[in-house]
Amino acid sequence: MAAESGKKWVLTVTAQTPTNIAVIKYWGKRDEDLILPINDSISVTLDPDHLCTTTSVAVSPAFTHDRMWLNGKEVSLSGGRYQNCLRELRSRASDVEDEEKGIKITKKDWEKLHVHVVSYNNFPTAAGLASSAAGLACLVFSLAKLMNVKEDHSKLSAIARQGSGSACRSLYGGFVKWIMGKEENGSDSIAVQLADEKHWDDLVIIIAVVSSRQKETSSTSGMRDTVETSMLIKHRAKEVVPKRIIQMEEAIKNRDFPAFARLTCADSNQFHAVCLDTLPPIFYMNDTSHRQEPFFNSSFINVIVPHFYLPIISCVEKWNRHEETPQVAYTFDAGPNAVLISHNRKAAALLLQRLLFYFPPQSDTDLNSYVIGDKTILKDAGIHEMKDIEALAPPPEIKDTNLTQRHKGDVSYFICTRPGRGPVVLTDESRSLINPETGLPK
């Protein structure tokens, strides 16, 4: 048996998994241990070329215990969520044989073999961009490949869910629904794909990273406080979300952007209203989100943050009203960073012009580091160098340019992306994060 072999060997697998952004939010659990939600949710998977987690996993009889490194730092795997995932995967492991390397692992060997995990996010961790979703999904997906777990993605999503709720949705590309389920053991709380990334490939997504710092209130503790103290969350879960789920599924099926935008914006606003209805209130939006502006007045926004508005939301709301049909949808997860979904590439270019007008970079900023991801949208927007941003005129929906304020430096950078595929195994061994000789990070 492999675990008893005197020969030293290291077997590795490397995978890449995307993050996702919820358009109908998950907030609140009915079971903390199994991570069972109080409502269904729907998300868009983002292109892993721009936002993803890469994870390499390794097994060797020389390993003395399970170990993990995240973004260059070793972290503990002793937490209950990691252990739940490892236990579920080990119980489903199958025989593995690598004839070329002379490695044979039986199902029983997995009970005593240990693994090393090295993971890297190419976007901010714990800043409200679903890094835990991509990370836990990649952990489960890569270990499932290493251990030859013969389960489909739906079954794997139930395992990933036990590590991080939203992780279950990152097991698929395109548009994904997380079914809350009714069973006490969580067996029916799984993710399913509504449509793949090619179904609605006109969409372009721009993320405004207002802050890449780790948020003060974690999603886990925030949800717990909300469920315990908010009356609004009960109404949302029982009355509001079930209707929105049906409407959003129809909007995605029919590629109905006005309906998609209305539902996405409304659900984001209600999510943050629920956070404010929590005791103590949860403020996931930072100073940029709460700045008062004299030229904007919208009862729609004031319901969420009385007498204040989100500068980014203001930009979108003004433009959508001016065009008399939605050009862009906005959504904020548990953090201040905005995800803006444009109905096509032309709208995305016009959106980027507006964002760069309202939120120009500091004068010493490199344009290539201020707008990252799909940089071709910069060219579509007519932006080739910094002086082009300085020359941008106020958008036509601004009636009184004397009252227009520009917020230089308030946005750290923008990421241009689109709906993307699900997880994949990276077969190029040079992309592995693990040294194949030592089983340690490169």
DRENTI-559191 format. One line per 2 residues: number of its first residue (from 1); for each residue x, y, z of N, C-alpha, C. Coordinates in steps of 0.02 Angstrom, whole numbers, plus 50000, padded with zeros to 5 digits. Example, Ala and Ser with C-alpha at 12.3 -4.5 7.8 and 13.67 -1.06 7.14 Angstrom:
<rs>
1	50660 49716 50390 50615 49775 50390 50660 49835 50390  50642 49888 50354 50684 49947 50357 50645 50002 50394
</rs>
This chain:
<rs>
1	50042 49940 50000 50000 50000 50000 50044 50062 50000  50017 50116 49970 50057 50177 49962 50079 50205 50028
3	50035 50203 50078 50050 50234 50142 50107 50198 50177  50120 50135 50158 50172 50097 50191 50236 50092 50148
5	50233 50121 50089 50290 50116 50043 50350 50154 50071  50409 50126 50063 50469 50159 50087 50493 50212 50039
7	50469 50211 49978 50490 50259 49928 50457 50327 49940  50497 50380 49938 50469 50447 49946 50441 50472 49880
9	50381 50494 49883 50349 50521 49823 50299 50576 49843  50284 50619 49796 50234 50673 49806 50189 50674 49745
11	50124 50668 49756 50075 50671 49702 50036 50736 49708  50032 50773 49653 50000 50839 49657 49946 50848 49604
13	49900 50894 49619 49850 50917 49571 49843 50993 49581  49837 51030 49526 49826 51102 49529 49762 51119 49492
15	49722 51162 49523 49658 51181 49493 49648 51256 49500  49603 51281 49460 49585 51352 49461 49510 51358 49464
17	49486 51399 49511 49414 51406 49522 49396 51480 49524  49340 51498 49493 49319 51569 49491 49284 51589 49555
19	49279 51655 49564 49235 51681 49616 49166 51693 49585  49118 51713 49626 49052 51728 49600 49024 51788 49638
21	48977 51822 49607 48944 51878 49640 48869 51864 49640  48839 51867 49699 48767 51852 49705 48726 51912 49680
23	48676 51897 49640 48628 51949 49619 48564 51943 49660  48550 51885 49687 48500 51876 49740 48540 51848 49799
25	48543 51886 49852 48592 51873 49905 48574 51816 49952  48628 51783 49975 48625 51736 50031 48645 51774 50093
27	48601 51777 50143 48618 51809 50206 48576 51778 50261  48608 51739 50303 48573 51706 50358 48572 51631 50351
29	48586 51597 50407 48587 51524 50408 48533 51496 50454  48507 51438 50434 48462 51401 50479 48501 51348 50517
31	48561 51333 50495 48605 51286 50530 48676 51311 50521  48708 51331 50577 48775 51360 50574 48828 51308 50557
33	48821 51247 50582 48872 51196 50572 48873 51171 50500  48814 51156 50473 48809 51131 50404 48807 51186 50352
35	48802 51248 50375 48795 51307 50331 48736 51298 50284  48677 51296 50314 48615 51290 50276 48581 51358 50277
37	48566 51387 50220 48540 51456 50216 48466 51460 50231  48443 51520 50245 48371 51531 50257 48335 51551 50193
39	48371 51558 50138 48338 51572 50074 48382 51549 50016  48351 51539 49958 48388 51524 49897 48429 51586 49877
41	48478 51576 49834 48516 51633 49807 48537 51617 49735  48553 51670 49698 48574 51663 49628 48635 51706 49617
43	48684 51680 49580 48746 51717 49569 48768 51713 49496  48814 51758 49480 48850 51757 49415 48922 51739 49430
45	48947 51688 49395 49017 51669 49402 49059 51717 49360  49114 51741 49389 49157 51790 49355 49215 51755 49319
47	49238 51785 49266 49290 51756 49224 49353 51743 49265  49375 51680 49271 49434 51664 49311 49499 51693 49283
49	49498 51716 49221 49558 51750 49195 49571 51814 49234  49519 51840 49267 49525 51904 49302 49517 51898 49377
51	49475 51852 49400 49465 51841 49472 49460 51766 49485  49508 51738 49519 49506 51666 49532 49551 51648 49590
53	49543 51587 49612 49590 51556 49659 49625 51499 49623  49690 51496 49630 49729 51439 49606 49752 51400 49666
55	49739 51335 49666 49757 51293 49722 49794 51230 49698  49850 51217 49730 49886 51155 49718 49881 51113 49782
57	49866 51048 49773 49861 51002 49829 49908 50944 49817  49934 50918 49871 49983 50864 49865 49972 50812 49920
59	49988 50751 49905 49986 50697 49955 50053 50660 49953  50076 50639 50011 50139 50602 50015 50141 50563 50081
61	50169 50504 50081 50176 50467 50144 50225 50502 50191  50264 50551 50165 50311 50587 50207 50278 50643 50247
63	50217 50663 50228 50183 50717 50263 50159 50692 50331  50172 50730 50384 50154 50709 50452 50086 50735 50474
65	50062 50789 50443 49996 50816 50459 49972 50860 50402  49907 50875 50401 49879 50918 50349 49904 50989 50360
67	49924 51022 50305 49949 51091 50309 49922 51132 50251  49915 51198 50263 49890 51243 50210 49925 51310 50212
69	49940 51336 50152 49968 51403 50144 49921 51444 50100  49903 51504 50122 49859 51548 50084 49895 51613 50071
71	49903 51629 50007 49937 51691 49987 50004 51700 50021  50041 51644 50026 50109 51646 50052 50117 51637 50127
73	50061 51633 50164 50065 51624 50236 50031 51559 50257  50063 51524 50303 50033 51462 50326 49974 51477 50372
75	49918 51442 50360 49858 51450 50401 49838 51382 50429  49801 51384 50483 49781 51321 50515 49723 51288 50478
77	49727 51222 50473 49672 51183 50445 49630 51150 50499  49640 51171 50561 49605 51139 50617 49533 51162 50625
79	49515 51216 50592 49447 51242 50598 49395 51193 50575  49336 51197 50605 49283 51150 50590 49263 51148 50517
81	49263 51205 50484 49241 51206 50414 49290 51169 50368  49355 51181 50378 49405 51143 50340 49399 51069 50354
83	49393 51052 50418 49390 50982 50438 49328 50948 50409  49272 50983 50406 49211 50955 50376 49223 50936 50304
85	49255 50981 50267 49269 50968 50196 49317 50909 50188  49370 50909 50228 49419 50855 50223 49388 50787 50241
87	49347 50787 50293 49315 50725 50313 49269 50699 50258  49229 50742 50229 49182 50722 50177 49219 50695 50116
89	49274 50728 50098 49311 50707 50039 49347 50640 50051  49378 50633 50110 49413 50570 50124 49365 50511 50125
91	49304 50522 50148 49256 50468 50151 49233 50446 50081  49243 50490 50032 49222 50475 49963 49280 50458 49917
93	49342 50458 49944 49401 50447 49903 49401 50377 49872  49432 50371 49815 49437 50306 49780 49511 50289 49769
95	49522 50230 49741 49590 50209 49725 49620 50257 49674  49684 50271 49681 49721 50315 49635 49784 50279 49614
97	49799 50279 49549 49860 50248 49525 49893 50292 49473  49957 50305 49482 49997 50342 49433 50053 50295 49411
99	50041 50261 49355 50089 50211 49332 50156 50241 49315  50156 50301 49286 50218 50333 49266 50264 50346 49326
101	50234 50365 49383 50273 50380 49443 50276 50320 49490  50241 50267 49473 50242 50208 49515 50206 50217 49581
103	50153 50256 49580 50115 50271 49641 50048 50235 49639  50031 50202 49693 49966 50171 49699 49938 50184 49769
105	49880 50216 49771 49847 50233 49834 49779 50198 49835  49766 50160 49886 49701 50127 49893 49653 50172 49931
107	49590 50157 49925 49538 50196 49961 49552 50198 50036  49575 50143 50063 49588 50140 50135 49649 50182 50155
109	49697 50189 50108 49757 50230 50123 49740 50302 50139  49688 50328 50108 49670 50398 50117 49653 50414 50190
111	49636 50363 50229 49618 50375 50299 49678 50398 50339  49739 50379 50318 49798 50397 50357 49848 50441 50320
113	49837 50453 50256 49881 50498 50218 49862 50571 50233  49912 50615 50233 49900 50685 50245 49911 50726 50181
115	49882 50785 50179 49886 50827 50119 49916 50895 50136  49947 50925 50085 49970 50994 50087 49929 51034 50037
117	49909 51094 50056 49868 51137 50013 49903 51205 50007  49914 51227 49946 49942 51294 49934 49894 51331 49889
119	49871 51389 49913 49818 51424 49878 49836 51498 49869  49815 51526 49813 49830 51596 49799 49770 51628 49765
121	49748 51686 49791 49695 51726 49760 49727 51782 49720  49702 51794 49659 49728 51849 49620 49686 51913 49629
123	49650 51915 49685 49609 51974 49701 49606 51979 49777  49583 52037 49805 49585 52047 49878 49547 51994 49917
125	49577 51971 49972 49548 51921 50016 49508 51955 50071  49447 51929 50086 49405 51953 50141 49388 52026 50135
127	49380 52051 50073 49362 52121 50063 49294 52128 50031  49254 52075 50032 49188 52078 50003 49185 52059 49930
129	49235 52022 49905 49235 51998 49836 49232 51922 49832  49203 51891 49883 49191 51819 49884 49254 51777 49876
131	49308 51799 49909 49370 51760 49906 49362 51692 49939  49322 51689 49993 49313 51625 50027 49274 51576 49983
133	49229 51602 49941 49191 51560 49896 49238 51526 49845  49280 51566 49814 49327 51538 49766 49377 51492 49800
135	49401 51512 49859 49451 51473 49895 49427 51405 49916  49368 51402 49948 49343 51338 49972 49320 51294 49914
137	49292 51325 49862 49273 51286 49804 49334 51254 49771  49388 51292 49768 49450 51266 49737 49481 51212 49781
139	49478 51221 49846 49503 51170 49892 49467 51104 49881  49400 51107 49879 49360 51046 49871 49370 51016 49802
141	49369 51058 49751 49376 51033 49682 49444 51000 49671  49498 51032 49694 49565 51005 49683 49577 50941 49723
143	49554 50940 49786 49562 50879 49826 49519 50822 49799  49460 50839 49772 49418 50787 49742 49453 50755 49683
145	49489 50795 49644 49527 50768 49588 49586 50726 49612  49621 50751 49664 49678 50715 49691 49657 50647 49719
147	49599 50647 49754 49576 50586 49788 49530 50543 49744  49521 50564 49681 49479 50526 49635 49408 50517 49663
149	49380 50571 49688 49312 50570 49714 49264 50568 49655  49222 50518 49652 49177 50508 49594 49108 50538 49608
151	49106 50604 49616 49043 50639 49628 49037 50694 49575  48975 50709 49555 48965 50764 49507 48971 50831 49543
153	48970 50885 49505 48980 50951 49534 48925 50969 49584  48866 50945 49573 48811 50960 49619 48826 50930 49688
155	48849 50867 49689 48867 50835 49752 48927 50868 49784  48977 50887 49743 49035 50923 49770 49015 50990 49799
157	48964 51021 49769 48942 51087 49794 48916 51081 49866  48886 51024 49883 48862 51015 49951 48920 51009 50001
159	48977 50984 49977 49036 50980 50020 49067 51050 50026  49074 51085 49970 49103 51152 49971 49061 51199 50015
161	48996 51189 50014 48951 51230 50055 48968 51227 50129  48993 51170 50151 49010 51161 50222 49074 51198 50241
163	49111 51221 50190 49170 51262 50203 49154 51336 50201  49117 51356 50151 49093 51425 50143 49030 51422 50101
165	48977 51450 50127 48912 51443 50093 48914 51459 50020  48940 51518 50002 48940 51540 49932 48987 51498 49889
167	49031 51459 49920 49078 51417 49882 49041 51367 49838  48982 51346 49860 48946 51296 49820 48929 51323 49750
169	48920 51389 49745 48902 51419 49680 48962 51425 49634  49023 51422 49661 49083 51428 49619 49103 51362 49587
171	49063 51309 49597 49076 51245 49564 49049 51244 49492  49016 51299 49473 48988 51304 49405 49005 51372 49375
173	49006 51374 49309 49013 51436 49273 48945 51466 49259  48944 51526 49231 48882 51558 49209 48839 51582 49266
175	48776 51560 49265 48726 51583 49314 48705 51523 49357  48709 51532 49422 48703 51475 49468 48653 51490 49524
177	48614 51440 49540 48566 51445 49595 48587 51398 49652  48588 51425 49711 48599 51385 49772 48531 51372 49803
179	48509 51309 49801 48444 51290 49828 48452 51281 49904  48411 51317 49942 48419 51314 50015 48407 51245 50043
181	48361 51209 50013 48344 51142 50037 48301 51142 50099  48274 51083 50115 48230 51076 50173 48253 51022 50222
183	48295 50977 50199 48317 50921 50241 48363 50947 50297  48356 50917 50356 48396 50938 50413 48470 50922 50403
185	48485 50869 50366 48555 50850 50356 48588 50888 50298  48549 50931 50264 48577 50973 50212 48587 50939 50145
187	48564 50878 50138 48577 50839 50077 48547 50871 50014  48495 50911 50023 48464 50944 49965 48482 51017 49959
189	48530 51040 49999 48554 51109 49993 48615 51109 49948  48602 51117 49883 48654 51109 49832 48650 51166 49781
191	48702 51172 49741 48702 51220 49686 48685 51186 49620  48650 51222 49577 48634 51198 49510 48646 51255 49461
193	48667 51236 49401 48679 51287 49350 48614 51304 49314  48598 51369 49311 48539 51392 49274 48555 51401 49200
195	48615 51427 49186 48637 51437 49116 48712 51445 49117  48745 51423 49063 48818 51430 49062 48838 51500 49042
197	48904 51512 49041 48929 51580 49030 48918 51605 48959  48904 51559 48912 48891 51580 48843 48819 51601 48831
199	48775 51584 48878 48704 51599 48871 48691 51674 48864  48728 51714 48902 48716 51787 48902 48785 51820 48901
201	48821 51811 48846 48890 51835 48843 48896 51908 48823  48840 51943 48816 48842 52015 48803 48862 52054 48866
203	48849 52024 48924 48860 52060 48987 48934 52074 48998  48947 52135 49023 49015 52155 49042 49012 52180 49114
205	49060 52161 49154 49059 52175 49226 49120 52217 49244  49108 52273 49279 49162 52315 49304 49156 52317 49380
207	49210 52300 49414 49212 52301 49487 49253 52361 49510  49222 52403 49551 49257 52460 49580 49282 52438 49649
209	49348 52428 49655 49377 52408 49719 49389 52471 49760  49342 52486 49804 49346 52544 49846 49396 52532 49902
211	49396 52470 49927 49442 52451 49980 49461 52379 49972  49526 52365 49976 49550 52296 49974 49568 52271 50044
213	49552 52313 50094 49566 52293 50163 49514 52242 50187  49535 52200 50233 49489 52151 50261 49434 52186 50299
215	49371 52163 50288 49314 52196 50319 49314 52185 50394  49285 52234 50431 49285 52231 50504 49238 52178 50530
217	49181 52170 50499 49132 52120 50521 49130 52064 50470  49151 52004 50491 49150 51947 50445 49079 51929 50426
219	49072 51897 50369 49005 51876 50347 48974 51828 50398  49015 51784 50426 48990 51734 50473 48959 51766 50534
221	48995 51812 50567 48968 51845 50626 48912 51892 50609  48918 51925 50551 48865 51971 50529 48799 51935 50519
223	48801 51878 50486 48740 51839 50474 48709 51817 50540  48751 51794 50585 48726 51769 50649 48689 51826 50686
225	48719 51885 50688 48687 51941 50722 48622 51961 50688  48622 51959 50621 48561 51978 50585 48504 51930 50600
227	48517 51865 50597 48465 51816 50609 48437 51823 50680  48481 51839 50727 48460 51844 50797 48422 51909 50813
229	48435 51963 50775 48409 52028 50797 48364 52064 50746  48367 52046 50682 48330 52084 50632 48261 52055 50618
231	48211 52098 50620 48143 52078 50599 48138 52078 50523  48175 52123 50491 48171 52129 50419 48196 52066 50384
233	48246 52032 50413 48273 51972 50380 48220 51917 50376  48176 51913 50425 48123 51862 50424 48074 51876 50367
235	48056 51939 50358 48011 51958 50303 48045 51946 50236  48109 51963 50232 48146 51954 50170 48148 51880 50149
237	48166 51837 50197 48174 51766 50181 48108 51732 50162  48056 51752 50197 47991 51718 50188 47950 51747 50130
239	47950 51814 50124 47905 51846 50076 47938 51872 50013  47998 51900 50020 48029 51937 49965 48070 51892 49919
241	48118 51856 49948 48165 51818 49907 48132 51764 49864  48084 51725 49890 48053 51674 49847 48025 51702 49782
243	47994 51760 49785 47967 51792 49724 48023 51816 49679  48074 51845 49709 48130 51871 49669 48168 51814 49634
245	48174 51758 49667 48209 51701 49636 48174 51680 49571  48109 51675 49574 48069 51656 49514 48079 51708 49459
247	48074 51773 49479 48081 51827 49430 48151 51830 49400  48201 51818 49442 48270 51820 49417 48284 51762 49370
249	48259 51703 49385 48268 51646 49340 48238 51661 49272  48180 51693 49270 48148 51712 49207 48189 51764 49170
251	48215 51814 49208 48255 51867 49177 48318 51838 49145  48350 51791 49179 48410 51760 49151 48393 51717 49091
253	48341 51677 49097 48319 51634 49041 48305 51675 48978  48271 51732 48986 48250 51773 48929 48300 51828 48912
255	48356 51831 48948 48405 51884 48940 48371 51953 48942  48329 51961 48991 48290 52022 49001 48329 52068 49047
257	48369 52113 49018 48413 52154 49060 48375 52203 49105  48323 52237 49081 48287 52283 49127 48262 52248 49190
259	48234 52188 49182 48211 52150 49241 48270 52127 49283  48322 52104 49251 48383 52082 49286 48412 52139 49328
261	48416 52198 49298 48446 52256 49332 48402 52277 49391  48337 52280 49380 48292 52301 49434 48297 52255 49494
263	48297 52190 49481 48301 52141 49536 48369 52143 49571  48422 52148 49531 48490 52149 49560 48500 52208 49606
265	48482 52267 49583 48490 52328 49623 48446 52326 49685  48384 52306 49676 48338 52304 49734 48361 52255 49787
267	48387 52197 49765 48408 52147 49814 48471 52169 49851  48516 52202 49815 48576 52228 49848 48557 52280 49900
269	48513 52326 49882 48491 52378 49929 48457 52348 49990  48415 52297 49979 48380 52267 50035 48429 52228 50080
271	48479 52196 50050 48529 52162 50090 48563 52210 50138  48582 52269 50114 48616 52317 50158 48567 52349 50207
273	48503 52351 50188 48452 52375 50236 48446 52325 50293  48449 52262 50278 48447 52210 50330 48508 52216 50375
275	48566 52231 50346 48626 52240 50387 48617 52299 50435  48586 52352 50411 48574 52411 50454 48520 52396 50506
277	48477 52348 50492 48424 52329 50539 48450 52282 50593  48513 52263 50587 48545 52217 50635 48569 52256 50696
279	48569 52223 50754 48596 52253 50815 48658 52215 50837  48715 52250 50842 48726 52320 50820 48725 52323 50744
281	48709 52383 50716 48706 52389 50643 48772 52371 50610  48768 52342 50551 48827 52323 50513 48835 52371 50455
283	48893 52404 50452 48907 52450 50397 48962 52420 50354  48942 52389 50298 48993 52361 50254 49019 52412 50205
285	48989 52471 50204 49011 52521 50156 49053 52573 50192  49107 52594 50161 49154 52640 50194 49136 52713 50180
287	49184 52758 50193 49170 52830 50187 49149 52849 50116  49177 52816 50067 49157 52831 49998 49083 52815 49989
289	49060 52762 50023 48991 52742 50017 48943 52788 50055  48968 52822 50107 48923 52861 50150 48932 52936 50144
291	48968 52959 50093 48977 53031 50086 48912 53066 50066  48898 53123 50097 48838 53160 50081 48849 53203 50020
293	48801 53206 49975 48806 53246 49915 48744 53291 49909  48753 53357 49898 48696 53402 49895 48656 53397 49832
295	48686 53368 49777 48651 53371 49714 48609 53309 49699  48608 53261 49744 48572 53199 49731 48519 53188 49783
297	48459 53174 49759 48404 53162 49806 48362 53105 49779  48362 53050 49815 48324 52991 49793 48297 52955 49854
299	48231 52953 49860 48202 52917 49916 48218 52843 49913  48230 52819 49851 48248 52748 49842 48312 52731 49879
301	48362 52777 49874 48424 52766 49909 48418 52784 49983  48380 52836 49998 48374 52858 50068 48342 52806 50112
303	48303 52761 50083 48275 52706 50122 48332 52664 50151  48386 52659 50113 48442 52617 50133 48488 52655 50181
305	48510 52715 50162 48554 52755 50203 48527 52825 50206  48484 52843 50255 48451 52907 50257 48500 52965 50252
307	48483 53012 50206 48519 53075 50195 48589 53065 50165  48606 53003 50148 48670 52990 50117 48659 52949 50053
309	48708 52948 50012 48700 52906 49952 48767 52876 49936  48766 52827 49895 48827 52796 49871 48847 52831 49807
311	48906 52863 49805 48926 52897 49744 48923 52853 49682  48941 52790 49689 48940 52745 49632 48868 52730 49611
313	48825 52720 49660 48754 52708 49645 48724 52769 49611  48743 52828 49635 48717 52890 49606 48735 52894 49532
315	48796 52877 49515 48818 52877 49445 48774 52833 49403  48760 52772 49428 48720 52724 49390 48647 52746 49387
317	48619 52767 49444 48548 52787 49446 48534 52846 49399  48577 52896 49400 48568 52955 49357 48568 52935 49283
319	48616 52893 49266 48622 52873 49196 48563 52830 49175  48543 52782 49215 48486 52739 49198 48423 52780 49189
321	48412 52829 49233 48352 52871 49226 48356 52914 49163  48415 52939 49148 48424 52981 49089 48409 52942 49025
323	48429 52879 49023 48418 52837 48964 48348 52807 48963  48313 52812 49019 48244 52786 49025 48240 52710 49020
325	48297 52678 49023 48299 52605 49028 48366 52586 49058  48370 52535 49099 48433 52519 49132 48489 52502 49084
327	48545 52535 49094 48607 52520 49058 48652 52476 49100  48647 52484 49166 48692 52451 49213 48654 52431 49275
329	48671 52374 49303 48647 52353 49369 48705 52357 49418  48690 52373 49480 48742 52374 49532 48724 52325 49587
331	48776 52298 49618 48766 52255 49676 48827 52258 49720  48816 52259 49785 48870 52259 49835 48860 52198 49880
333	48914 52159 49889 48911 52105 49937 48930 52132 50006  48956 52089 50049 48973 52110 50117 49039 52147 50117
335	49039 52207 50088 49097 52249 50083 49080 52310 50041  49125 52359 50037 49109 52422 50003 49119 52420 49928
337	49146 52365 49901 49163 52363 49831 49102 52351 49787  49097 52390 49734 49039 52388 49690 49051 52341 49631
339	49001 52300 49616 49002 52260 49555 48949 52288 49509  48971 52311 49450 48927 52345 49403 48921 52303 49340
341	48860 52284 49323 48848 52238 49267 48815 52277 49211  48850 52284 49155 48825 52320 49096 48791 52272 49048
343	48740 52298 49014 48701 52252 48971 48738 52235 48906  48788 52274 48886 48829 52256 48828 48895 52295 48831
345	48938 52282 48782 49005 52312 48784 49003 52387 48774  48958 52412 48732 48953 52484 48722 48934 52518 48787
347	48886 52490 48823 48866 52519 48887 48924 52516 48937  48964 52462 48934 49021 52456 48980 49072 52511 48967
349	49084 52526 48903 49132 52579 48886 49107 52647 48912  49043 52660 48903 49014 52722 48927 49014 52725 49004
351	49003 52667 49035 49006 52664 49108 49077 52679 49132  49127 52649 49100 49196 52661 49121 49214 52735 49114
353	49190 52767 49061 49202 52840 49055 49174 52877 49115  49113 52859 49135 49082 52893 49192 49119 52880 49257
355	49139 52817 49266 49175 52799 49327 49241 52836 49331  49276 52840 49276 49340 52875 49276 49332 52950 49283
357	49275 52977 49260 49261 53048 49270 49249 53062 49344  49206 53022 49375 49189 53033 49446 49245 53013 49493
359	49282 52960 49474 49332 52931 49519 49400 52927 49483  49429 52984 49466 49495 52982 49433 49549 52958 49480
361	49601 52930 49453 49656 52906 49496 49699 52965 49521  49739 52950 49571 49789 53000 49592 49837 53012 49534
363	49865 53072 49533 49907 53092 49476 49967 53048 49465  49991 53015 49518 50050 52973 49511 50033 52899 49498
365	49969 52885 49484 49946 52816 49472 49960 52795 49401  49980 52733 49392 49989 52704 49326 49922 52679 49300
367	49903 52701 49241 49838 52682 49212 49831 52606 49207  49885 52571 49192 49883 52498 49184 49869 52462 49250
369	49882 52495 49306 49867 52464 49371 49801 52491 49400  49774 52543 49368 49710 52572 49392 49650 52537 49359
371	49659 52515 49298 49607 52476 49263 49639 52411 49242  49618 52355 49273 49648 52291 49259 49596 52242 49233
373	49617 52182 49216 49570 52134 49188 49569 52141 49112  49510 52148 49084 49501 52156 49012 49514 52229 48994
375	49576 52245 48977 49596 52315 48964 49570 52341 48898  49543 52297 48855 49519 52321 48790 49460 52368 48798
377	49425 52364 48855 49369 52409 48867 49394 52481 48874  49456 52489 48899 49485 52556 48901 49488 52587 48831
379	49509 52548 48782 49513 52574 48714 49444 52590 48687  49395 52547 48703 49326 52561 48682 49301 52627 48711
381	49325 52643 48772 49304 52705 48805 49345 52765 48782  49394 52754 48737 49434 52809 48712 49487 52831 48762
383	49506 52787 48808 49555 52804 48859 49620 52767 48843  49672 52806 48825 49736 52776 48807 49792 52795 48856
385	49784 52853 48888 49833 52876 48937 49798 52921 48987  49835 52941 49038 49805 52978 49094 49773 53044 49072
387	49802 53077 49023 49774 53141 49002 49704 53134 48972  49688 53073 48947 49621 53061 48921 49569 53061 48977
389	49589 53038 49036 49544 53041 49094 49533 53113 49115  49587 53151 49117 49582 53222 49137 49538 53261 49089
391	49535 53240 49026 49496 53276 48976 49423 53255 48973  49403 53205 49013 49334 53181 49010 49285 53237 49030
393	49232 53245 48990 49180 53295 49005 49129 53264 49052  49092 53304 49090 49039 53277 49132 48988 53239 49090
395	48961 53184 49115 48911 53147 49078 48851 53191 49061  48816 53177 49006 48761 53220 48984 48702 53222 49033
397	48697 53172 49078 48641 53172 49126 48652 53221 49183  48712 53250 49188 48726 53300 49240 48700 53367 49216
399	48650 53394 49250 48619 53456 49229 48657 53518 49252  48683 53516 49313 48719 53572 49340 48791 53550 49355
401	48835 53565 49308 48905 53542 49316 48941 53578 49372  48914 53634 49395 48946 53671 49450 48943 53631 49516
403	48893 53587 49520 48884 53548 49581 48917 53479 49577  48948 53465 49519 48978 53399 49510 49043 53394 49550
405	49049 53341 49588 49110 53328 49626 49145 53267 49599  49211 53272 49595 49252 53215 49574 49289 53190 49636
407	49293 53124 49643 49319 53094 49704 49386 53060 49689  49436 53100 49677 49503 53074 49659 49531 53031 49715
409	49552 52971 49696 49585 52926 49743 49539 52885 49786  49473 52895 49780 49426 52858 49822 49417 52786 49800
411	49432 52770 49738 49431 52702 49712 49503 52679 49704  49518 52620 49731 49587 52594 49725 49603 52573 49654
413	49557 52536 49622 49566 52517 49553 49501 52485 49528  49497 52476 49463 49439 52444 49431 49461 52378 49398
415	49417 52328 49402 49428 52264 49368 49374 52256 49315  49394 52248 49252 49346 52236 49198 49345 52161 49183
417	49285 52133 49185 49279 52061 49175 49212 52044 49143  49192 51982 49148 49130 51958 49116 49109 51893 49149
419	49050 51866 49132 49032 51799 49158 49083 51748 49133  49099 51699 49176 49151 51652 49159 49134 51580 49173
421	49182 51537 49158 49174 51465 49165 49184 51442 49237  49171 51378 49247 49180 51348 49313 49252 51325 49323
423	49265 51284 49374 49333 51262 49391 49362 51215 49339  49429 51217 49334 49465 51172 49288 49529 51149 49322
425	49553 51091 49301 49618 51066 49321 49670 51096 49274  49726 51121 49302 49780 51148 49263 49832 51092 49253
427	49838 51069 49192 49882 51011 49178 49955 51032 49169  49968 51095 49157 50037 51119 49150 50070 51119 49219
429	50118 51074 49230 50148 51067 49296 50187 51128 49317  50207 51170 49269 50244 51231 49287 50200 51281 49324
431	50134 51272 49320 50088 51317 49354 50072 51293 49425  50099 51237 49444 50089 51212 49512 50121 51258 49562
433	50089 51266 49619 50115 51308 49673 50157 51268 49722  50162 51203 49711 50197 51158 49756 50260 51129 49724
435	50314 51128 49762 50375 51096 49739 50364 51020 49736  50371 50989 49677 50355 50918 49670 50403 50872 49707
437	50460 50899 49728 50509 50858 49764 50496 50859 49840  50478 50918 49866 50469 50925 49939 50397 50926 49962
439	50351 50942 49917 50281 50949 49937 50268 51013 49975  50315 51060 49974 50307 51125 50007 50296 51179 49955
441	50273 51239 49975 50263 51292 49926 50326 51309 49889  50320 51326 49826 50378 51346 49785 50405 51412 49811
</rs>
